[in-house]
Amino acid sequence: ASNGAITFDPNVSNAPIMWVEDTSSFATTGYSFNVPAFMIVIVLTIILASGVKLSAYVVNVLVVVKVIIVIMFIFGGAKYANGANLQPFSPYGGDGIFRGAVTVFFAYIGFDAVSTTSQEAANPQRDLPIGIIGSLTICTVLYISVCLVLSSLLPYTEIPTAASVPASLLKAGGPEWLTVILALGGLAGLTSVMMVSMIGQPRIFRAMAHDGLFPKAIAYIHPKTKVPVTTTLICGAVTAVASGLLPIDVLANLTSVGTLLAFLLSALAVIILRIREPERERPFKMPFGKIGGFFWPLATIALIILLLIKGGTNATGERVGIWLAIGLVFYFSFGFWWSKHRHPERWPAEDLPSGAAETTEVVSEKKEVA
């Protein structure tokens, strides 16, 4: 550890590609490959493919370690805080706040990942709202507390950009042993976020395959571990290669933008379903009934658009377009033609959700009549 940060050989711990903001283009760095990032993702993939119990245990341990160390920083760093460093409170104005929000939005991925494990919850109608709202509240309080303490340690122009939490505390006069613990806590925190993200994405792909939007083989569930092992291995392999080749700022921005786009489309889908299928059973309730069913998704869409307009850059806009284009290509090349909802007649009755088999019979009867 050096200056509160854990260091490795730069040639094998940095991505060979970097993003140059001034020219909005990629450039080579001269480094070979980010081996630590690659290996961490491979290990996490193996753990996730081994079963839900092991994955949950590892995540719980990492989260406990992370929370303890965050609390240590809040109380330990407060001793070296100086309120004068909070002035100016917003040196880059509203645009800076929005741009920062877009950059760190990936920190909120864990909350939506909770919903992807609903099929594995004993009582999802009770457990999911408690898990999402409870964790959201606790983490928001911790986020704000960390930001306040960090911002008050040094003038904003002197806060280091690399390993900012331990390096800032060390620069403000904090003990070196605490900065080393904070660096390890940062590693635990990033690992837990990566793991939660990698828990959610394979299950989303599996649900899409189950609905016919991806090939059926992707929906395979291991009979012993009950894990969507195919999608877990695919996501792990793609993530490992990307983490070894691409810089962290690009990966973080892609993750944040992709999450914002997914939230926007999900909110839009809720509104469309409210209009097209008003009588559909809805086990999860929103405040203010039917009015809330339209208001909250519309509010979500408005806030996301505001974030992207005020906090996004030209590169952010391009990445939103690329993400959307990739999704549309996948949908219209396969999902549009094999969706169980759109084309139930193309699937065996045993592969269809309840109610869809009757739809298939009706379609068949219409064809016979024709």
C-alpha positions in Angstrom: 0.0 0.0 0.0 1.2 3.5 -0.9 -0.4 6.8 0.1 -3.4 4.9 1.2 -3.8 3.0 -2.1 -3.0 -0.6 -3.1 -0.8 -0.6 -6.1 0.2 -3.3 -8.7 2.5 -3.4 -11.7 1.1 -0.8 -14.0 1.6 -2.9 -17.1 -0.7 -5.7 -15.9 -3.1 -3.6 -13.9 -4.2 -1.0 -16.4 -6.4 -1.2 -19.5 -4.7 -0.9 -22.9 -7.3 1.6 -24.1 -8.2 5.0 -22.7 -10.9 7.6 -23.5 -9.7 11.1 -24.4 -12.5 13.5 -23.5 -11.0 16.5 -25.4 -11.1 14.6 -28.7 -14.0 12.3 -27.9 -12.0 9.3 -29.1 -10.2 6.3 -27.8 -6.4 6.0 -27.6 -3.9 3.4 -26.6 -2.1 3.6 -23.2 0.9 1.3 -23.8 -0.2 -1.1 -21.1 -1.0 -4.7 -21.7 -4.1 -5.8 -19.8 -5.9 -5.2 -16.5 -5.3 -8.6 -15.0 -6.6 -7.9 -11.4 -9.9 -6.7 -12.8 -10.2 -9.7 -15.1 -9.4 -12.2 -12.4 -11.8 -10.7 -9.9 -14.6 -11.0 -12.4 -13.7 -14.6 -13.2 -13.7 -15.5 -9.5 -17.0 -13.8 -9.0 -18.5 -15.7 -12.0 -17.4 -19.0 -10.5 -19.0 -18.1 -7.1 -22.2 -17.0 -8.8 -22.4 -20.1 -10.9 -21.9 -22.3 -7.8 -25.3 -21.4 -6.2 -27.4 -18.8 -4.7 -26.5 -19.6 -1.1 -22.8 -19.2 -1.6 -23.3 -16.0 -3.6 -25.6 -14.6 -0.9 -23.1 -15.5 1.8 -20.2 -13.8 -0.1 -22.2 -10.7 -0.8 -23.4 -10.4 2.8 -19.8 -10.7 4.1 -18.6 -8.0 1.6 -21.5 -5.7 2.4 -20.9 -6.0 6.2 -17.2 -5.2 5.7 -18.0 -2.3 3.4 -20.6 -0.8 5.8 -18.2 -1.1 8.8 -15.4 0.6 6.9 -17.7 3.3 5.6 -18.8 4.1 9.2 -15.2 4.1 10.2 -14.4 6.7 7.6 -17.4 8.9 8.5 -16.5 9.0 12.2 -12.8 8.8 11.8 -12.7 11.4 9.0 -15.0 13.8 10.9 -12.1 14.4 13.3 -10.1 16.0 10.4 -13.0 17.8 8.7 -13.1 21.5 8.3 -16.4 23.2 7.4 -14.7 25.9 5.5 -13.7 23.4 2.8 -17.4 23.0 2.0 -17.4 26.5 0.5 -18.2 27.0 -2.3 -20.8 24.2 -1.8 -21.4 23.6 -5.5 -18.3 24.9 -7.3 -19.4 23.6 -10.7 -23.1 24.7 -10.4 -26.1 22.7 -11.3 -24.5 21.2 -14.4 -21.8 19.7 -12.2 -24.3 18.2 -9.9 -26.2 16.5 -12.8 -23.0 15.3 -14.4 -21.8 13.8 -11.2 -25.2 12.1 -10.8 -25.0 10.5 -14.2 -21.5 9.3 -13.5 -22.3 7.6 -10.2 -25.7 6.4 -11.1 -24.4 2.8 -11.3 -24.2 2.9 -7.5 -27.9 2.4 -7.5 -27.9 -0.7 -9.6 -28.0 -2.9 -6.5 -31.5 -1.8 -5.7 -33.1 -2.8 -9.0 -31.0 -6.1 -8.9 -33.1 -7.0 -5.8 -36.2 -7.2 -8.0 -34.5 -9.7 -10.4 -34.3 -12.3 -7.7 -38.1 -12.1 -7.0 -38.6 -15.7 -8.2 -36.2 -16.8 -5.5 -37.9 -14.9 -2.6 -40.2 -16.7 -0.2 -42.8 -13.8 -0.1 -41.9 -11.3 -2.9 -44.8 -9.0 -2.3 -43.5 -8.4 1.2 -39.8 -9.0 0.9 -39.0 -6.9 -2.2 -40.4 -3.6 -1.1 -38.7 -4.0 2.3 -35.4 -4.9 0.7 -35.5 -2.2 -2.0 -36.8 0.7 0.1 -34.8 -0.3 3.2 -31.5 -0.6 1.4 -32.1 2.5 -0.6 -32.7 4.6 2.5 -29.7 3.2 4.4 -27.3 3.6 1.4 -28.5 7.1 0.6 -27.8 8.2 4.2 -24.3 6.6 4.0 -23.6 8.2 0.5 -24.5 11.7 1.7 -22.4 11.3 4.9 -19.4 10.1 3.0 -19.6 13.0 0.5 -19.9 15.5 3.3 -16.9 14.2 5.2 -14.8 13.8 2.1 -15.6 17.3 0.8 -14.8 18.8 4.2 -11.4 17.2 4.5 -9.7 19.3 1.8 -10.5 22.2 -0.5 -12.2 20.6 -3.6 -9.3 21.5 -5.8 -6.9 19.4 -3.7 -9.0 16.3 -3.4 -7.1 13.5 -5.2 -8.9 11.9 -8.1 -7.3 8.4 -7.6 -8.3 6.6 -4.4 -9.9 9.8 -3.3 -11.3 8.6 0.1 -8.1 7.1 1.6 -5.8 9.5 -0.1 -7.8 12.6 1.0 -7.8 11.4 4.6 -4.1 10.8 4.6 -3.4 14.2 3.0 -5.6 15.8 5.7 -3.5 14.2 8.5 -5.3 11.0 9.1 -3.5 7.9 10.3 -1.9 5.7 7.6 -3.3 2.4 9.1 -6.9 3.8 8.6 -6.2 4.7 5.0 -5.0 1.2 4.3 -8.2 -0.2 5.8 -10.2 2.3 3.7 -8.5 1.1 0.6 -9.3 -2.5 1.4 -12.9 -1.4 2.1 -13.1 0.3 -1.3 -12.0 -3.0 -2.9 -14.7 -4.9 -0.9 -17.3 -2.2 -1.9 -16.5 -2.3 -5.6 -16.5 -6.1 -5.5 -19.9 -6.3 -3.8 -21.4 -3.9 -6.4 -19.9 -5.9 -9.2 -21.3 -9.1 -7.7 -24.8 -7.7 -7.2 -24.8 -6.5 -10.8 -23.7 -9.9 -12.1 -26.4 -11.6 -10.0 -29.1 -9.4 -11.7 -28.1 -9.3 -15.3 -28.1 -13.1 -16.0 -31.5 -13.4 -14.4 -32.8 -10.6 -16.7 -31.5 -12.5 -19.7 -33.0 -15.7 -18.4 -36.4 -14.1 -18.0 -36.2 -12.7 -21.5 -35.3 -16.1 -22.9 -38.2 -17.7 -20.9 -40.5 -15.2 -22.7 -39.0 -16.0 -26.1 -37.0 -12.9 -26.6 -33.7 -14.9 -26.5 -33.0 -18.5 -27.6 -34.5 -21.1 -25.3 -31.1 -22.6 -24.4 -30.2 -19.4 -22.6 -33.0 -20.0 -20.1 -31.4 -23.2 -18.8 -31.5 -23.5 -15.0 -29.0 -25.9 -13.4 -31.0 -28.6 -11.7 -28.8 -28.7 -8.6 -27.8 -25.1 -8.0 -31.0 -23.5 -9.4 -28.8 -20.9 -11.1 -29.2 -19.7 -14.7 -25.8 -21.0 -15.4 -25.7 -20.3 -19.1 -26.4 -16.6 -18.8 -24.2 -16.3 -15.8 -21.2 -17.7 -17.7 -21.9 -15.5 -20.8 -22.2 -12.4 -18.7 -19.1 -13.3 -16.7 -17.0 -13.9 -19.8 -18.1 -10.6 -21.5 -17.6 -8.6 -18.3 -14.2 -10.1 -17.7 -12.9 -9.3 -21.1 -14.4 -5.7 -21.0 -12.9 -5.1 -17.6 -9.4 -6.1 -18.8 -9.5 -4.0 -22.0 -11.6 -0.8 -21.2 -10.8 2.0 -18.7 -12.9 2.2 -15.5 -14.4 5.7 -16.5 -15.8 4.3 -19.7 -17.1 1.2 -18.0 -18.7 3.2 -15.3 -20.3 5.6 -17.8 -21.6 2.7 -19.9 -23.1 1.0 -16.9 -24.7 4.2 -15.7 -26.1 5.1 -19.1 -27.3 1.6 -19.7 -29.0 1.6 -16.3 -30.7 4.9 -16.9 -31.9 3.7 -20.3 -33.2 0.5 -18.8 -35.1 2.4 -16.1 -36.6 4.7 -18.7 -37.8 1.9 -20.9 -39.2 0.0 -17.9 -41.2 3.1 -16.7 -42.5 3.5 -20.3 -43.5 -0.2 -20.4 -45.4 0.2 -17.1 -47.4 3.1 -18.7 -48.1 1.1 -21.9 -49.3 -1.9 -19.9 -51.6 0.3 -17.8 -53.3 1.5 -21.0 -53.3 -1.7 -22.9 -54.1 -4.2 -20.1 -55.8 -2.2 -17.3 -57.3 -5.4 -15.8 -54.0 -7.3 -15.5 -53.4 -8.6 -12.0 -50.8 -6.4 -10.3 -49.5 -7.9 -7.1 -47.2 -4.9 -6.3 -49.1 -1.8 -5.4 -48.1 1.9 -5.9 -49.1 4.8 -3.6 -52.2 6.7 -4.8 -53.7 3.8 -6.7 -54.3 4.2 -10.5 -53.2 7.8 -10.5 -49.9 6.8 -8.9 -49.6 4.0 -11.5 -49.2 6.8 -14.2 -47.6 9.5 -12.1 -44.6 7.7 -10.7 -43.5 6.2 -14.1 -44.0 9.6 -15.8 -42.0 11.3 -13.0 -39.2 8.7 -13.4 -39.1 9.3 -17.2 -38.9 13.1 -16.7 -36.1 12.8 -14.1 -34.0 10.5 -16.3 -34.4 12.7 -19.4 -33.4 15.7 -17.2 -30.3 13.9 -16.0 -29.3 12.9 -19.5 -29.8 16.5 -20.9 -28.2 18.4 -18.0 -25.5 15.9 -17.0 -24.7 14.1 -20.2 -22.0 14.9 -22.7 -22.0 14.2 -26.5 -20.3 10.9 -25.7 -23.1 10.1 -23.3 -25.7 10.7 -25.9 -23.8 8.6 -28.4 -23.6 5.7 -25.9 -27.4 6.0 -25.2 -28.0 5.6 -28.9 -25.6 2.7 -29.2 -27.1 0.9 -26.3 -30.6 1.4 -27.8 -29.5 0.3 -31.2 -28.0 -2.9 -29.9 -31.2 -3.7 -28.0 -33.3 -3.0 -31.1 -31.1 -5.2 -33.3 -31.4 -8.1 -30.8 -35.2 -7.6 -30.6 -36.0 -7.4 -34.3 -33.6 -10.1 -35.3 -35.0 -12.7 -32.8 -37.4 -11.5 -30.1 -40.0 -9.9 -32.4 -40.4 -13.2 -34.2 -40.2 -15.6 -31.3 -41.9 -13.7 -28.5 -44.3 -16.0 -26.6 -46.7 -13.1 -26.1 -46.7 -12.1 -29.8 -46.4 -15.6 -31.4 -47.6 -18.2 -28.9 -48.5 -20.5 -31.9 -44.8 -21.1 -32.5 -44.2 -22.6 -29.1 -45.2 -26.0 -27.6 -48.0 -25.7 -25.1 -45.7 -26.8 -22.2 -43.4 -23.9 -22.9 -46.1 -21.3 -22.7 -47.1 -19.3 -19.6 -50.6 -20.0 -18.2 -53.2 -18.5 -20.4 -51.1 -18.5 -23.5 -52.0 -22.0 -24.5 -55.6 -20.9 -25.0 -54.5 -18.1 -27.2 -52.6 -20.6 -29.3 -55.7 -22.6 -29.7 -57.7 -19.6 -30.8 -55.0 -18.6 -33.4 -55.0 -22.2 -34.7 -58.8 -22.2 -35.0 -58.7 -18.9 -36.9 -56.2 -20.4 -39.4 -58.3 -23.5 -39.9 -61.4 -21.3 -40.6 -59.4 -19.1 -43.0 
